[in-house]
Amino acid sequence: MKQVTRKKIEAIAAEVRRANSIVITAHVNPDGDAIGSELALYLTLRKLGKQVWVMNTDPLPEIYYFLPAAREVKQVEDFCPVCDLLFVLDCGSAERMGGNQMGHCPRVVNIDHHLEGHTFGDINWVEDKASSTAEMVAELIDGLGVEWDVEIATNIYVGVLTDTGGFRYSNTTPVALALAGRMVSYGVQPEKIARALYERQPLSALKLLARALDSLEVSEDGLVASMTITRRMVAECGVHGWEAENFVNYPRSLDGVEIAILYQEIDDKQVKVSLRSKGTVNVARIAKAFSGGGHFHAAGCRLSGDLLTVKRQVERLVHQMLYVRDEPISRR
Ligand SMILES: [Mn+2]
């Protein structure tokens, strides 16, 4: 372990020792890494006898209901925690927490692997080489000396698994794979988790996928592919509480595609945009330009405006990022 890492973990452990009441939160639209990290830390701090709450501004996607302690996650729209210590996980900026953000917590610890700002915590532990926040939380759990169990391990495993795209993205490092192996040694069953995450689609979601695939658009040079999900499509397919973000993997899977985009209409005024890159374009920069966040190869943001306006805005920026001089970046 690096010296800096050990120092950060020691400092965080000291904060934990001093605190009685602790709130854990993560970014808006929480994903598997955000939730897995929150719940693993929650279970760990409970074992240390702390009063702990997990609070998010957005609801927990149904797909994660199977996670140990998932029912402990509280959704609070006006997030304004009052506690001794606030943990902010997997969240590049205070704005990405949503709600009233910091609330009334004298101490804030921020643990993340995104590249962004991170100046909002009293302790900011940021490792952009970490595969996931879950990987960092696992190191913290070791540092706190709490005994591992299958519940904690399951949450960590899901964090690493989902943030590496099922061990496919470039952040699938030796450390990430070794950690996953270690979680399996604590009783995690990869087959069971893969089934829970990837093989439980409701029929309505598959119908929505068919509609979404019908909307597939590919740029003339084949480098950019996008799909669109309208509210009407969602209503007509009868989809409820289903997170369609993974559909972005279909345009991503096309041969030759560099950037894949999924547009999801939220309401009249808002569109959710998911971005994936297979090559040289940093989609986090695109998302950040629209106050979103993410990583080099996977990022997202929400834009105000109707679908057409939003598409035009995003496409303009994608075009700028993809083509420097006269030729595409990927062909240089
Ligand atoms: Mn993450």
Residues whose N, C-alpha, C, O or C-beta is under 5 A from the ligand:
A	BS01	MN	D33 D90 S132 T133 D163
